[in-house]
Amino acid sequence: MTNLNDKKVMSESNIPLTASELGFLWAQYMNDTLDICVMNYFKNICEDKDILPLIENSLSIAKNDIRIISEIFAKENHQIPVGFTDEDVNINAPRLYSDSFILMYIQKVEILAMASVSMAIGLSARSDVSDFFRNLLISVSELHDKARKVMLSKGVYVRSPKIPVSNQINIVENQGFLIDFFGKHKRPLTAIEITHLFNNIQTNGMGKALMMAFAQVCKNEDVKQFLIKGKEIASKHMKKFGSILIDEDLPAPMGWDAHVTDSTIAPFSDKLMMFQTTYMIAVGIGNYGMAAGTCQRLDVSATFARLAAELALYAEDGANILIKHAWLEEPPKSVDRNKLANQSE
């Protein structure tokens, strides 16, 4: 006898994928193929026995994702993306990053994954897709927790600034909480504002180190100049956010630059390095947008909004390079109804 719940799942799986489900699955497939390339290289250079299991865990998650997404796409008769392959990685390239960088990279990437997968769960209606992302969230959160514990044990986990515990409730009484009208005294930063400043310094720190390393090893001159510009932008943003914290007598986290070696032999293709860079830019724009919307001190909010606009212009430069070299794989899109109408005439 067939269970009614089984019938429900079967019928749901026959419903066509929505644009949200298709988009999230496509993006996850692309990121997983990149992750396999990166982790295979990390696996080959990593010497720390505490970090190697994390790399293996990341590879296992990515390979399982690709298998499931490929099955879903096959059932939908949807073209499976190319993504990244063995041609995009040279696992025998010399060490470009320290083992500590690999550990911090895994932890940071899983934070980004948890955010994107959570959104995918919220916008996925079909049970098979929702279940896939729900199980993926469990996997990446567990990997993040393992990486966090290893970072703590090795003394490389950077905690956000501490603030005094409040023993009373305060009510905002005037607009001075939002803006310093007379330029004499800005109120202290809230915990949320400190969090956004701290997180964006760390994210820029990882991005700067990645771009600095990529610029050392990339082959195309336009890619090199793009990466050098990105490194300069990241450095400028880190200094701006750090100065806001320091002005409040709060510590700013250090960068990741010391974890990049002097190797000039590329472990990755220019295509992969450009994709990862533009992905980090997109993450940065999203982080700045969230910060601008939730920081209540208007000078801080305006800083995030202004720098987000700068990142958007830089992102356009990256997209143009991807298009120029035929590296930009087109995501699923809707049909052009006007074009179809004109063809029928």
N, C-alpha and C positions, 0 to 999 in steps of 0.2 A: 504494500500500500504506500502511495506517495504522500509524504508529509505536506500539509498546506503551506508551511513555511518554505519548503523546497520549491513548490510551484511558484511562490511569490518571487524567490530569488531567480529562478529560471526565467520568469517573464520579465523581470527587471533587467536581466542581462541581455535581453533581446531588444531593449529600448536603445536607440542610437545615442551615442555619446553627445553630451552638450558641448558647447564651445569651451566652457570652463574646464570640464573633465578632460577634453582633448588637449587643451593648452597646457594644463598642469602635467599630464602624462608625457607630452612631448618634451617639455622643459626638463622634467625629471630624467628622461632618457638621455638627453643631451648632457646633463650634468653628471650622470652616472658613467657615461662613456669617458668623459674627461677625468672623473675621479679614478677610474681604473688605470688610466695612463699615468696619472700623478702618483698613485699609491704603488704601482709596480716599480716606478723609479725610486720612490722612498724606501720600498722594501729592499731594494738592491744596495742602497747606500747606508741604511740605518744599522748601527752597531749596538744600540741600547736594547737589551732583552726585555725591558719593561714596555718599550714603545712598539716593538715588532708585533705583539698580539693586537694592538690597536689598529695597525696598518692592515693586518689580515682580516680583522673584523670589518673595517671599512670596505675592503675588497669584496668580502662575502655579501655585504648589504647591497653594494652596487650591482654585482652579478645577478643576485636574486631579483632586484628591481628590473633589470633589463630582460630577464626571462619572462616575468609576469607582464610587463608592458608590451613586449613583443607578442605574447599570446593574445592580449586584448586587442592590439592593433590588427593582428591576423584575422581574428573573428570579425572585426569591423571592415575588413578589406581596405585598411588604411595603410598607406606607405610608411614603412619603418624608417626613421631618420638614419642618416649616415653617422652623424656625431663624430666621434674620434676613435681611431684605430691604432694598431701597432705602428703604423707609419708616422704617427704623431708623437712618438716617444722613443728615446734612446736610453734604455735602462742602464747601459754600460757607460754613460757619460760620467765624468768625475763629479764628486760631491759639490753641489751648489748651495746647499743649506745644511745647517747643523742639526743634530738630532733633537735639540731643544726646539728649534723652529718647527720641525715636523710635528712634535707633540703639540705645540701651541696652535699650529695650523689645523690639526685635526679637531681640537677643541673648539676653535673659532668657526670652522666650517659646519660643525654639527649645530652650533647655535643658529647659524643662518638657515640650515636645513630644517630645524624645528619650526622656525617662523614660517617658512614657505609651505611646509607640509601641513601645518595647522590651518592655513588658509585653504589649502586644497581640500582638507576634510570638510570644512565649513561650506564649500561650494560644490561638493560632489553629491549627487542624488542617487546614482546607481550604486547598489550594494557592493558589487565587485570592486568598483573604483574606490568607494569610501572605505571598504575593508582594507584594500591595498595601502592606502595612505595612513589609515589608523595603525596598521601593523608597522608601517615604516616609521611613524612617529615614535612608537615604542622602541624600535631598533636604534634610531639615531639618538634618542634621549638616553638610552642605556650606554651607548658608545660615548656620548658627551660626559656622562657621569664617570665612566672609567678613565677618560682622559683627564678630567678634573682631579680625580684622586691621585693619579700619577703625577700631575703637575704639582699638587700640594706636597706629595712625598719628596719631590726633587727640589722644592723651594723655588719654582719658577711661576707659580700662580700669582698673578697680580690682583690684589683685592682693590675694590673701589674705595674711595676715601670714607673715613668714619666721621659721623657727626654726633653731637650729644643727644642722649635720649630725652625727649620732651616729657615732662610730668604734668603738663596742662594743655588745655585746648584754647587756641587763639583764633579769633574771628577777624577777618580782614575788615578794616574800618574805612579805608580810602583808596583812591586810585594810585597812591604812592607804591602800593604793592605791585602794580603792573609796570609803572614807568617813573623814572626819576625826572620830574618836570624841571627842576632847577639845577641839575647837574652837580649837586652837592653830596648826595649820599644815596647809593643804591642799596636796596635791601639785600640781605644774605640770600644766597642761592637755596632753593628748595632741594629736597632729596631727589626728586624727579629730574630737575635741571642738572644736578651733579651727575646723575646716572647717564643722561644723554651726552653730556660733554665727555665724560670718562669713556663711554662705549665708543664714541666716534673718534676719539684719539686712538684707541686700540685698533679699531677697524682700519683707520688710515695708516696706522703703523704697520699692519700686516700688508696692506696694499702697497705702501711705499717700498717695503722690503721686496715684495714680489716683483714690482716694476723695476727696481734697481737691479735685481738679479737678471730679469728678462732682458733689460737693456744691454747687459754685459755679453749676452750670448746670442741674441737674435741676428738674423742674416740680412733682412731688408732694412734699408736706411730710413724709409718712412716710418716703419714700425719702431725703430730705435728712437727717432726723434719724438714720436708720440709717447713712448714710455718714459723718456727723460722729462718731457713736459708733465706727465702724470706724477712722476716722483716729486717734482717741484711743487705741484698743486697740493699733493698730500702733505708735504712738509709744511707748507704755508698754513694749511687748515689745522694741522696738529699744533702749530705754534699759537694760532688764534684761540683755539679751544683751551689749550694749556694756559695761556695768559689769563683767561677768565677765571680758571680755577686758582691759579697762583695769586691773582689779585684778591681772592677771597681767603688766602692763607690755607689753601687746600693743595695737596700734592697732585701732580700730573704724571701719568704713567710714562715710562721710557719707551723708545721705539724698538724695532726689531732688527735694525741695520747690522748690528754686530754678528747676527746669525747667518749672514750671507758671505760665502767664500769669494776668492778672487778668480774662480774658474771662468773661462771664456768659451767653453764647449757646451753647446745647447743640449739639454736633456729632452726638450720639447720642441715641436714645430712652431713656427711663427703664428700659424693659424690657431693653435691651442693657446699660446700665450696671449694673443689678442682677444680670444674669446673669454678667457679667464679675467683679463683686465677689464673688458667691457661689462662683464658680469659684476665685478666688484664696484664699478662705477654705478651700475643700476642699484646695487645694494646701498651704496652711499647716498644716492638721491632719495631712496625710500627712507633711510634712517634720518636724513636731514628733514624730510617732509614730516615725519612723525614727531621729531623734536620740535620743529617750528609750531606744530599744532598743539603740543602739550606743555611747552615751556611758557610760563605765565609772565616772566619778566621780559618785557617787550624788546629790550636790547639783545637779549639772548635769542629770542625767537626770530628777530630780524636778521641776526647773524646767520642762523641756519638757513633762512629763506634765501638770503643773498648768495651764500656759498653753494646752495643747491642749484641756483641758476648758472653759476660758473661750471658746475659739474655737467649740467645738461648740454652746454656748448661743447665741452670736452668730449662727451659721449657721442655727439654728432661727428666729430673728427674721427673717432674710432670706428663708427659705422661706415664712414666713407672709405676708410682703409680696408675694412672687411669686404666691402662691395668691390673695390678696385681689384683685389686679388682673388675674387670669387671664393671667398671663405665663409660668406654669410649664408647659412642654410635657412631657407624661408620657413617660418612656422606655419601651422595650419591657419587658414584664413577663410572668410566668407567669400561668396561669389560676387562678381561685379554685375549687378542686375542691368545697369545701363548698357554695358558692353554686350550682354546677351541679347538685350532688346534690339540693339543695332545690328547684330549678326543675323537676326531673323528677318530683317527688311529685304 
